């Protein structure tokens, strides 16, 4: 696949996103529901960047698109867990609001990229 600046930025952005997420998760209360949500969120949110990295090692355009699609699904799942964490646990941290917004932006970028890759954009 062609390597250009937006792709590099997306990889870097998703990596920085995961680092910020880990720091927020490490600061959460350790009660059962927060721990369960945090584990689910950790899996889905770190999967966003992992699938982006895998996409750039893909052997075909179809594989590339599939990895981006998995990344988008992970972003959508992460948004669910972030909002659940915020609403169910009444956690109002600026970092959590940032992560929610960043998840939306990553989702939008991935969705737009997928449409372009499929020739629908």
C-alpha positions as CSV (number, residue, x, y, z in Angstrom):
1,X,0.0,0.0,0.0
2,X,1.1,3.6,-0.6
3,X,2.6,5.3,2.3
4,X,1.7,9.0,2.7
5,X,1.5,11.5,5.4
6,X,-2.1,11.0,6.5
7,X,-1.5,7.2,7.0
8,X,1.6,7.9,9.1
9,X,-0.4,10.4,11.1
10,X,-3.3,7.9,11.6
11,X,-0.9,5.3,13.0
12,X,0.8,7.8,15.3
13,X,-2.6,9.3,16.3
14,X,-4.0,5.9,17.2
15,X,-0.9,5.1,19.2
16,X,-1.0,8.3,21.2
17,X,-4.7,7.7,21.7
18,X,-4.0,4.3,23.2
19,X,-1.3,5.7,25.5
20,X,-3.8,8.4,26.8
21,X,-6.5,5.7,27.3
22,X,-4.2,3.5,29.3
23,X,-3.3,6.4,31.6
24,X,-7.0,7.2,32.1
25,X,-7.8,3.5,32.8
26,X,-5.0,3.3,35.3
27,X,-6.6,6.2,37.3
28,X,-10.1,4.7,37.5
29,X,-11.6,3.3,40.7
30,X,-11.0,-0.4,41.2
31,X,-14.6,-1.6,41.8
32,X,-15.9,-4.5,39.9
33,X,-17.9,-2.7,37.2
34,X,-15.2,-0.2,36.5
35,X,-12.6,-3.0,36.2
36,X,-14.8,-5.0,33.8
37,X,-15.6,-2.0,31.6
38,X,-11.9,-0.9,31.7
39,X,-10.8,-4.4,30.5
40,X,-13.3,-4.4,27.6
41,X,-12.3,-0.8,26.7
42,X,-8.6,-1.6,26.8
43,X,-9.0,-4.5,24.4
44,X,-11.2,-2.6,21.9
45,X,-9.3,0.7,22.0
46,X,-5.9,-0.7,21.6
47,X,-7.2,-2.9,18.7
48,X,-7.8,0.3,16.7
49,X,-4.2,1.1,16.3
50,X,-3.1,-2.6,16.0
51,X,-5.4,-3.1,13.0
52,X,-4.2,0.1,11.4
53,X,-0.6,-1.2,11.7
54,X,-1.7,-4.5,10.3
55,X,-3.4,-2.8,7.4
56,X,-0.1,-1.3,6.3
57,X,1.5,-4.7,6.2
58,X,-1.4,-6.1,4.1
59,X,-0.7,-7.9,0.9
60,X,-3.7,-6.6,-1.0
61,X,-6.1,-3.7,-1.1
62,X,-8.8,-6.1,0.1
63,X,-6.8,-7.1,3.1
64,X,-6.0,-3.4,3.8
65,X,-9.7,-2.5,3.7
66,X,-10.6,-5.5,5.9
67,X,-8.1,-4.3,8.6
68,X,-9.4,-0.8,8.4
69,X,-12.9,-2.2,8.8
70,X,-11.9,-4.1,11.9
71,X,-10.3,-1.0,13.2
72,X,-13.5,0.9,12.7
73,X,-15.5,-1.8,14.5
74,X,-13.1,-1.5,17.4
75,X,-13.5,2.3,17.5
76,X,-17.3,1.9,17.5
77,X,-17.1,-0.6,20.4
78,X,-14.7,1.7,22.2
79,X,-17.1,4.6,21.9
80,X,-19.7,2.4,23.5
81,X,-17.5,1.5,26.5
82,X,-16.3,5.1,27.0
83,X,-19.8,6.4,27.1
84,X,-20.9,3.6,29.4
85,X,-18.0,4.3,31.7
86,X,-18.8,8.0,31.8
87,X,-22.5,7.6,32.3
88,X,-22.7,4.5,34.5
89,X,-19.8,5.5,36.8
90,X,-20.5,9.3,36.7
91,X,-16.9,9.9,35.7
92,X,-16.4,13.5,34.5
93,X,-12.8,13.7,33.5
94,X,-11.5,16.1,30.8
95,X,-9.3,13.2,29.6
96,X,-12.4,11.0,29.2
97,X,-14.2,13.7,27.2
98,X,-11.0,14.0,25.0
99,X,-11.0,10.2,24.4
100,X,-14.7,10.2,23.4
101,X,-14.1,13.0,20.9
102,X,-10.9,11.4,19.6
103,X,-12.7,8.0,19.2
104,X,-15.3,9.8,17.1
105,X,-12.7,11.4,15.0
106,X,-10.8,8.2,14.4
107,X,-14.1,6.5,13.5
108,X,-14.8,9.2,11.0
109,X,-11.4,9.0,9.4
110,X,-11.5,5.2,9.2
111,X,-15.1,5.3,7.7
112,X,-14.1,7.8,5.1
113,X,-11.0,5.9,4.2
114,X,-13.0,2.7,3.9
115,X,-15.5,4.4,1.6
116,X,-12.6,5.7,-0.5
117,X,-10.9,2.3,-0.7
118,X,-14.2,0.8,-1.8
119,X,-14.6,3.6,-4.4
120,X,-17.8,4.9,-2.8
121,X,-16.5,8.3,-1.8
